[in-house]
Amino acid sequence: MATTQLQRMDFSQRANALTAADFDAYWMPFTGNRQYKSDPRLIVGAQGCYYTAADGRQIFDSLSGLWCASFGHGRSEIADAIAHAARELDYAPPFQFAHPLAFELASRIKALTPTGMDHVFFTNSGSESADTAIKIARAYWQKRGATQKTRLIGRAKGYHGVNVGGTSIGGIEANQKHFGDLLATEHLPHTLLDDNRFSRGIPEHGAELADALEDQIAAHGADNVAAVMVEPMSGSAGVIVPPKGYLRRLRAICDRHDVLLIFDEVLTGFGRTGASFGAELFGVTPDVMTLAKNLTNGAVPMGAVVVNDDIYRTFMNADLPEYQVEFAHGYTYSAHPLACAAGLAALDIYERDNMVERAAALAPYFEEQVHGLRGLAHVADIRNLGLAAAIEIETVDGEPGKRPWQISMAAWQRGIYLRFGGNTIQLGPQYVCEREQIDSLCNVLEEIVPGVD
Ligand SMILES: Cc1ncc(COP(=O)(O)O)c(C=O)c1O
């Protein structure tokens, strides 16, 4: 397409004007670029639970974007807040200076997150939040004089974004194997057990898998272990819900050995599980919590790391002249005014429209309908929690991703944006969607899932 145009954006017209060179210029993330560019699926608008495709079709958004636009697309309050901020304060440096919305949003997050999560560090994504959390954990122990406490423990199949720390502590081999040596980390076993197949909600079996943490801490010595990071529910690896009691056991082991517990709530934060946070649902408070996604309803990139008072005070009480930075970390766009404005507006909607209650109210129906797909050809497992579900598809030709990809492409033809990852298709509808939309989604899946090769 021609040079940048400053007039009003018209995504539809611009879609029609794209050239082969434009397609070639954009290296798309986590995408089979060659396949996409031979058969583009362009999105030009979004409203409520639907996208508009370039060919004018309404496409049901079955994953709230990427689990991030859960309060519905096109919220005018958020758009207005962003536009207003852009006019009044387009940018303010976050190092040594600040703007009021940053403090306001931090207070708001503090009030909404579980008791004890008291101080907020802003980032621009879930990946940055994961790496920031890792650095906070390591620096915390340094400040406490426990300089050997540097080792990190994650969990197999965990996903903590794509920066170096998150890629390392994450447990998805496909995301790690191309990059040579990463940060040294250990991994707990995942909790995907045959006994738990087709569990509804929180599975019964496997709490004892948490005890692997004891062994790993013992292997290295507690004096060498800084932190354990897990998602309360693994999302990207296909909605792996921890067994009953598992997270409590992790918490107890961390307490016993003075190891920080980090919950990555980037996906579970703000209602996805039918509770405000995974921490709340499972009754376990971590020391550090990472957030992103729904924080701005996906409208502006933003992440946050929330820490307990002990961690914050440890940094603040460091023996340094007052003018010196306590934590040598931060981003040009930390607490960007547009992101803060979007965050405040999104959290207004979150509270005013009782988003958690809406998600919780729809969740049983969603569970019922999704589990209704059991028995279809190729379906190996169905897992769900709140408004999250994954359908595991039997692998064909040694290619776990092939059928899920085929299903997703067929869904697009049928007017559904459907995410696939590994051997699963994944569902995370918006909290504002209706039962009829869940019905149509499941009806289409019922037709297309058995139809793939
Ligand atoms: C649990 C979790 N952590 C981190 C991330 C990475 O977030 P981002 O893509 O914003 O960097 C994701 C994204 O899906 C996630 O689900």
The ligand as an SDF file (V2000), in Angstrom:
LIG
                    3D

 16 16  0  0  0  0  0  0  0  0999 V2000
   -0.0360  -17.0200   31.1160 C   0  0  0  0  0  0  0  0  0  0  0  0
    0.5780  -16.1420   30.0850 C   0  0  0  0  0  0  0  0  0  0  0  0
    1.7060  -15.4910   30.3640 N   0  0  0  0  0  0  0  0  0  0  0  0
    2.2920  -14.6800   29.4790 C   0  0  0  0  0  0  0  0  0  0  0  0
    1.7320  -14.4840   28.2410 C   0  0  0  0  0  0  0  0  0  0  0  0
    2.4200  -13.6010   27.2540 C   0  0  0  0  0  0  0  0  0  0  0  0
    1.7230  -12.4310   27.0770 O   0  0  0  0  0  0  0  0  0  0  0  0
    2.0710  -11.4660   25.8430 P   0  0  0  0  0  0  0  0  0  0  0  0
    1.7170  -12.2120   24.6070 O   0  0  0  0  0  0  0  0  0  0  0  0
    1.2250  -10.2600   26.1230 O   0  0  0  0  0  0  0  0  0  0  0  0
    3.5090  -11.1570   25.9210 O   0  0  0  0  0  0  0  0  0  0  0  0
    0.5560  -15.1450   27.9030 C   0  0  0  0  0  0  0  0  0  0  0  0
   -0.0560  -14.9700   26.5810 C   0  0  0  0  0  0  0  0  0  0  0  0
   -0.8820  -15.7260   26.1310 O   0  0  0  0  0  0  0  0  0  0  0  0
   -0.0410  -15.9910   28.8450 C   0  0  0  0  0  0  0  0  0  0  0  0
   -1.1620  -16.6600   28.5760 O   0  0  0  0  0  0  0  0  0  0  0  0
  1  2  1  0
  2  3  1  0
  2 15  2  0
  3  4  2  0
  4  5  1  0
  5  6  1  0
  5 12  2  0
  6  7  1  0
  7  8  1  0
  8  9  2  0
  8 10  1  0
  8 11  1  0
 12 13  1  0
 12 15  1  0
 13 14  2  0
 15 16  1  0
M  END
$$$$
